[in-house]
Amino acid sequence: MLDLIPLADLPIVLGEFKRVLKTGGHMVLVNFSKKDNSPVFYEKLYRMNPYLWGGCRPVLMESFVTEAGFGEVSREWRGGILPAEIIYAVK
């Protein structure tokens, strides 16, 4: 779902995640993503027509999570037909 949220709203969403977690609580995010900052073909398609992919576009969440004040942030990327990233973090 994070790939559907406007980038400007991600800090608000992550702030709520952090608010409801207990100190030392773990957060795991899984979202549509890409391996790194390199452009990928489906990003170009998204820019041409955001609704072509159902509004989905790759989002790199690691920096958003770090900026939201989470600790022990790590990222695992999984390629394939629907590439995804898994972000682990601790409040």
C-alpha positions in Angstrom: 0.0 0.0 0.0 2.9 2.4 0.6 3.5 2.7 -3.1 0.0 4.2 -3.4 0.6 7.0 -0.8 1.9 10.3 -2.0 5.6 10.7 -1.1 4.8 13.9 0.9 2.4 11.9 3.1 4.9 9.1 4.0 6.4 11.0 7.0 2.9 11.3 8.4 2.1 7.6 8.0 5.4 6.6 9.5 4.9 9.0 12.3 1.7 7.2 13.2 3.4 3.8 12.9 6.0 5.1 15.4 3.4 6.6 17.7 1.6 3.3 18.2 4.6 1.1 18.6 6.0 0.5 22.1 9.6 1.5 22.8 11.7 -1.3 21.4 8.8 -2.4 19.1 9.7 -3.8 15.7 8.2 -2.7 12.4 8.3 -4.6 9.2 7.3 -2.9 5.9 6.9 -4.8 2.6 6.2 -2.7 -0.5 6.5 -2.6 -4.3 10.0 -1.2 -4.9 13.2 -1.5 -7.0 16.7 -2.5 -6.3 18.2 1.0 -6.1 17.8 4.6 -7.4 18.3 3.5 -11.0 15.3 4.1 -13.2 13.2 1.1 -14.2 10.8 0.7 -17.1 7.7 0.6 -15.0 8.5 4.0 -13.4 8.5 5.5 -16.9 5.1 3.9 -17.5 3.8 5.2 -14.2 4.9 8.8 -15.2 3.2 8.4 -18.5 0.0 7.1 -17.0 -0.2 6.6 -13.2 -3.4 4.5 -13.5 -1.8 2.0 -15.9 -0.3 0.1 -12.9 -3.3 0.8 -10.6 -1.5 3.8 -9.2 1.5 1.7 -8.1 5.1 3.0 -8.4 8.3 1.8 -6.8 9.2 3.5 -3.6 12.5 3.2 -1.7 11.3 3.4 2.0 14.6 3.0 3.8 15.4 6.7 4.0 11.9 7.7 4.9 12.0 5.2 7.8 15.4 6.5 9.0 14.2 10.1 8.8 11.1 9.2 10.8 13.4 8.4 13.7 13.4 4.6 13.7 16.6 2.8 14.6 18.3 -0.4 13.4 16.8 0.2 9.9 17.7 -2.5 7.3 16.5 -3.3 3.9 16.2 -6.5 1.9 15.3 -6.4 -1.7 13.5 -9.2 -3.6 13.4 -9.2 -7.4 11.0 -11.0 -9.6 7.8 -10.3 -11.4 6.7 -8.0 -8.6 9.9 -6.6 -7.1 9.6 -5.7 -3.4 11.6 -4.5 -0.5 11.4 -5.5 3.1 12.3 -2.9 5.7 13.0 -3.8 9.3 13.2 -1.1 11.9 12.9 -0.6 15.7 11.3 2.2 17.6 
